[in-house]
Each structure stands twice: as C-alpha cells, then as structure tokens.
C-alpha cells in the first residue's frame, strides 16, 4: 500500500463494498503513519508474489524503528484495523461492559484509549464483545468449537450484517487447564470481492508490522494462506485453528499438511 495505484484500488474496493468514506480515510491515514515510520525498502510497491511467510523485513528491526519514531504508542494490530473498517456491519448487546477479555486484549485497549478515533464512532464495548475470548467446547473437533464460538457471540448479542465485505477471523483454541479453555481471534482481516471474480484480503500483520492488501483467486487460496501462517501447533489437546467468515465456518476451510504433522 505504498503506491498510488494500490491505494486507489483499495479505496475503490472498500467503497464498492459499502464501507464508508470516513472509515477508508482513517485506514489510509494510519497506513501513511506506519509507512512513514519504517524503511521504504521493507515495503512492496504494487502486488508482489511470494509465500505466505515471506517478508522483506526483519520484524524486530521494524519494531525498533517504529518505537524510535512513535515512542510508547503501540500502533494498530489486525483486530483494530479490521474493526475500524468493518464495525458498522456488526452489532452487540446494549448490556455489554465497557471492556472484557482484558487479559487477552490489554494491548488493543491501550491503543483504543490513546486513539479512540480509530473506532470510527463505534465503542470499545462492541470491540471487546466481538474479540474477547469465549468459552471453548471440551473437544478437539472444529464443528464443536464453531458452535461454541457462535454461542459465545450470541450471549453477547454479537451479530453480523450480510454484505459484500466479510470479516475473516482465524480462531485459536487455547487450553491451559480444565477451567481455562477458550477460543480467541488470533488474526482477522476484511475480505472484499474483486471485479474479475477474485478476492482482496485487507489485513494488518501485527502491531509493528505492515498493512497488506493480498489478492487471491478464491477462498481455498485464502484458507491456505492463513493456515500456513497460523496453524503452527499440533498433537495437542486442542482443536486446530479454524477460519470464520462473519459468524460461520468459511467455505473452503481445510487444514493444510505441514512437514511437522
């Protein structure tokens, strides 16, 4: 997202998917802030092909340079970026607390406190209702965990408006004990249709890592892109990571074999 053509394509795709001009403007302002804080050679100009885990930068060096230029301000991660774009298509119950899930979301909440404008008029309460961990099923089966996540969201009144833009969430199962068994959105981005039938995926890789606009042929390719990056554990008493599209398991979801499993 460093060149005018990519930014124009992104802006047009977001607008065509019903995302407001204000939300697009706030995203591009934060993209400019990040890009100005790191070395230009670390970023791409236009689309470049590569493996899902390929980067042109060392994340630790990038973090050091971000901190040098922005002090203690953490910046923005995947959840904040996706919610900033997609929040108008989500509702949550009016009785939700201002914050919840602080043990998992404390860094997110720190940024939202420092820069509430990035919420685009939405509330921290709705953000936390969507992203705070929910109680997982006592199972390693994906179908059971999907039901558990849906039930957790339903209890909080979380619902999604159907539209062209879709929220894509990589859900991680953490189990540290019989009483600490949760599902948590470890990565999230916004999926947009492209004019040629392919897809665009908008994401922020991490707090001090870049924004990305990724072009993919279909949801299976999106699945494999995300699973290669986030399905990094195996042979545990937890379910494999799974991918939600809004509040349903994404069509095309599959586990991807790796050399270790």
N, C-alpha and C positions, 0 to 999 in steps of 0.2 A: 504493500500500500504506500509506496514511496513516489510513484509517478502519477501524473495527471490522468492518464488513460485508466489505470486501475482504480483510482479514487472515483472517477466518473462512472465507471462500470458498477462499482459498489453502490454508489449513491442512487443510480438509476434502478438497480435491482432491489434495493431496500424500499424505495418509493413505490415501485411496481407491486411489491408485496404488502403494501398498506402500512408501512412503518413511517411515522410522522417525520416531517422535515426537522423538527426540533431534536428528535432522537438521533437522526442522522448527523446533524450538525454537532451535537455533543460527542458522538463517537469520533468524528473526524478531528475535532479539537484535541481529544485525548490521544489519537493516533499521532498527530503533529507533535504533541508534547513528548511522547515516547521516542519517536524517530529523531527528534532534535537532541535527545539525551544520550544517544548511542552512536557508534561509528556507522557511517553510511554503507561501508563495505560489508557490514554484517547483515544488511537487509537486501531483499530482492527488488529488482525493477521489472514489473510485469510478472507473468507466470513463468516459473522455472520448474522443471521436472526433478523429482527426487524421491527417495524412500521416505516413509513417514517420520523416521527418526533422524533424518539428515538435517543438519543446521550449518550455517555459515559463521557461527559464533560460538564462543565458549560461554555458557550461561553464567559462570561465576565471574568472569571478567565483565560481562554485560551488567550483572548486578552491581559490581563495584562502581562502574561508570555511572549507572543510574543514581546510586546513593551519593556519589560525588556531586552530582548536579541537582539532586532533589532532596538531599538531607534525609530526615527520618520518614518522609512521606513514602509509603509503600508502593503507591500506584494502584493499578487496576488488574484484576485477575479475570479468569474465564467467567465466573459466576456474575460478577458485577457488570462485565461487558455485555453478556447475553441478556441479563435482566434489563439493563439500560435500553437495549433495543426492543425487547420482547414484552416488557412489563405490562403494556396496555392490553395484551391479549390474555392476561392471567387475572383471576380474581381469587380472593382469600376471605375467610370468615372474618366478620367485623369484631369478633371477640378474641382475636389472637393477641398475645402480648406484644409489646414493642420489640422485644428481642427474645429469641430462644435459640437453643443449639450453640450457645456461646463458646463451649469448649472446642467446637469444630470451626466456628465462623468468626472467631475473635479478630482475625486479621481483616476479614471482609468488613466487619462492623467498624473497625478502626478507620478504614478508608471512607466508608459511608458517613461517618461522623465528621471527618475532615472535609469531605466534598459531597454534601447532600444533593447538590445539583445534578450529579451523575444519575440519580434515581429518576430524573425527568418527571418529577411531581408524584411519583409513587412513594410508598412508605417503607421504612426499614422493617416494619411488621410484616408486610406482604413478602418482602425479600426473604425473611427468616422462615416464614411459613412454608415457602417453596423449598428452601435449601437446607433447613435444619435436618439432622439425621432423623430417621423414623425407625421404629422397632422392626427388626427383621424377623422372618419366619425361622423356625427351628428346622432348617432344611438346606441342602446344597442344590436344590432344583431351581432353575431360573423361573419357571412358571409360578412357583410358590412365592418367590421373592418379588415378582411383579405384582402379585396380589397384595403382598404386604405393603409395598410402596403405594399402591393405589389406595389401600385402606388408610394408611397414614396421612396421605394428602386429603382424603375425603374427611377425615376427622378435623382437619384444619380448614375445611371449606375451599381447598385449592381446586380450581377448575380452569380449563383452557378453552379459549375461543378458537373455533376452526377457521383457518385461513391459509393463504399461500405460504406465509412464513411459518416455520415449525421449530420448536425447541428440541434440540438433540442433546440428551443427557447420558453420560457414562456413569453408571451406578456401581458403586463398590460395596462389597459386603465385608464388614469388619466384625470379628467375633473374638473378644478377649476373655470372655467368661460367659457363664450361663445367663448372667444378668446384664452383660454389656455386649449386646448383639444387635447391630444396627446396619442400616443402609444409608449411604451418603453419596451425593453427586460430586464425584471427583473431578469431572471435566464436563463442560457444557458449551454449546455454540448454537448459532442460528442457521437453519437450512433454508435456502432460497431457490426457487426454480430459475433455470437459465432459459433463454429464448430458444435454444437449439435442442431442448429436451434433457440436457444435462443438469447438474446441480452446482450451486455455490454453497460453501460452508464458511461462515464467518466466526472466527474464534480469537481469543487472546490466550496465548500458550501458557503464560504464568505471570505473576506479578511483575517480575523484571525480565520477561521475555516478550517477543514481538506479537503484534497483531498479525493475523493471517487471513487471506481470502483464498480458499482452496477450491479448485474446480475438479469435479468428479463426474464420472459417467452415470452412476446410479447409486442406489443405497447399499448394494453389496460392496461396492468400492469404498463407500464411506465407512461401512462397518469394518472392513479390513484395515483401513487407515487408522481408525480409532483403536481397534483391538490390538493391533501391533504395538501401539504406543502405551496402552494402559492395562492390557492383560499380562501382567508381569509376575503373577504368583500361581502356584499350582500345588496339587497334593495336600491341600489344607481342608479344614472342616468348614469351608465357606463356599458359597456359590461363586462361579466365575463372574467377572464384570459383565454387565449386560447394558444394552442401549435402548433408551426410551425415546420415542418420538411423541412429543407432548405427553399424554398420560397413558400411552400404550407401548408395548414392545415394538421396536422398529421392524418393519417388514424388511427381510433380508438379514436380520440378525443371525450371526453364527459365530462360534468360537473358531479361532484360527490356530492351526497346529504350529508349534514352535519347536526348536531343537531341544528344548528342555522338558517338554511334556509329551 
